[in-house]
Amino acid sequence: MRILPIRQANNASDGTAVGMAESIVAAVDGGATVINISASSFFPTAALEAAVDYATAKDVLIVTGASNEAKSGNPKAYPAAYPPVVAVGAIGPEGARTEFSETGEFLSVVAPGQDIAGLSRTGRGHVQDSGTSYAAPFVAGSPPSCAATTPS
């Protein structure tokens, strides 16, 4: 497996839906076949939807965390809510949904997402953390990382 890390938070559109869209296109153009996204927006945008459509048209699978806002009204997260995207919720060690994991009709699958070992944001050492960002890599087949990378 070849990993093509694209850190979305390092560009001019840091942490925005536009930045995610740019990263998806860059990953597709870079030869990705599976994209893991550990970031989300709570507002659908034309740019993000177009990027998802672009990836889908190129037979690239997008796997993303469903988001961690269940306790804040469970808002629909994007790109997870776009139909071709595999939206991953988080379960705990006993197999039950975690209290933070989003739910809804857009959720595709669940995976372990509580107390998961991953790489630190600095790239030095490891952390133990929780979130759908830690569940999505299990589905995408990539190592967990707390950095928002596409694909990782």
DAGI-V852218 format. One record per residue. N is the residue number from 1. RES is the residue in three letters. SS is DSSP state (H for helix, E for strand, L for the rest). D_LAST is the distance of its C-alpha to the last C-alpha in whole Angstrom. Layout:
# DAGI-V852218
((N/RES/SS/D_LAST) (N/RES/SS/D_LAST))
This chain:
# DAGI-V852218
((1/MET/L/11) (2/ARG/L/9) (3/ILE/L/6) (4/LEU/L/6) (5/PRO/L/5) (6/ILE/L/7) (7/ARG/E/9) (8/GLN/H/11) (9/ALA/H/14) (10/ASN/H/15) (11/ASN/L/17) (12/ALA/L/20) (13/SER/L/19) (14/ASP/L/17) (15/GLY/L/16) (16/THR/L/18) (17/ALA/H/18) (18/VAL/H/19) (19/GLY/H/16) (20/MET/H/14) (21/ALA/H/16) (22/GLU/H/15) (23/SER/H/12) (24/ILE/H/12) (25/VAL/H/14) (26/ALA/H/13) (27/ALA/H/10) (28/VAL/H/13) (29/ASP/H/15) (30/GLY/L/13) (31/GLY/L/13) (32/ALA/L/10) (33/THR/L/11) (34/VAL/E/9) (35/ILE/E/7) (36/ASN/E/6) (37/ILE/E/8) (38/SER/L/9) (39/ALA/L/12) (40/SER/L/15) (41/SER/E/19) (42/PHE/L/22) (43/PHE/L/24) (44/PRO/L/23) (45/THR/L/23) (46/ALA/H/24) (47/ALA/H/21) (48/LEU/H/19) (49/GLU/H/20) (50/ALA/H/21) (51/ALA/H/17) (52/VAL/H/17) (53/ASP/H/20) (54/TYR/H/19) (55/ALA/H/16) (56/THR/H/18) (57/ALA/H/21) (58/LYS/L/18) (59/ASP/L/18) (60/VAL/L/14) (61/LEU/E/13) (62/ILE/E/11) (63/VAL/E/11) (64/THR/E/11) (65/GLY/E/13) (66/ALA/L/16) (67/SER/L/17) (68/ASN/L/19) (69/GLU/L/23) (70/ALA/H/25) (71/LYS/H/27) (72/SER/H/28) (73/GLY/L/29) (74/ASN/L/26) (75/PRO/L/25) (76/LYS/L/23) (77/ALA/L/20) (78/TYR/E/18) (79/PRO/L/16) (80/ALA/L/16) (81/ALA/L/20) (82/TYR/L/20) (83/PRO/L/21) (84/PRO/L/19) (85/VAL/L/16) (86/VAL/E/15) (87/ALA/E/16) (88/VAL/E/15) (89/GLY/E/18) (90/ALA/E/18) (91/ILE/E/21) (92/GLY/L/22) (93/PRO/L/24) (94/GLU/L/27) (95/GLY/L/25) (96/ALA/L/26) (97/ARG/E/24) (98/THR/L/23) (99/GLU/L/26) (100/PHE/L/23) (101/SER/L/21) (102/GLU/L/22) (103/THR/L/24) (104/GLY/L/25) (105/GLU/L/26) (106/PHE/L/22) (107/LEU/L/21) (108/SER/L/20) (109/VAL/E/19) (110/VAL/E/18) (111/ALA/E/17) (112/PRO/E/17) (113/GLY/L/16) (114/GLN/L/19) (115/ASP/L/19) (116/ILE/E/16) (117/ALA/E/15) (118/GLY/E/12) (119/LEU/E/12) (120/SER/L/14) (121/ARG/L/13) (122/THR/L/15) (123/GLY/L/13) (124/ARG/L/16) (125/GLY/L/17) (126/HIS/E/16) (127/VAL/E/17) (128/GLN/E/18) (129/ASP/E/17) (130/SER/L/17) (131/GLY/L/16) (132/THR/H/14) (133/SER/H/11) (134/TYR/H/12) (135/ALA/H/13) (136/ALA/H/10) (137/PRO/H/8) (138/PHE/H/11) (139/VAL/H/12) (140/ALA/H/9) (141/GLY/L/9) (142/SER/L/6) (143/PRO/L/7) (144/PRO/L/8) (145/SER/E/8) (146/CYS/L/11) (147/ALA/L/9) (148/ALA/L/9) (149/THR/E/6) (150/THR/L/5) (151/PRO/L/4) (152/SER/L/0))
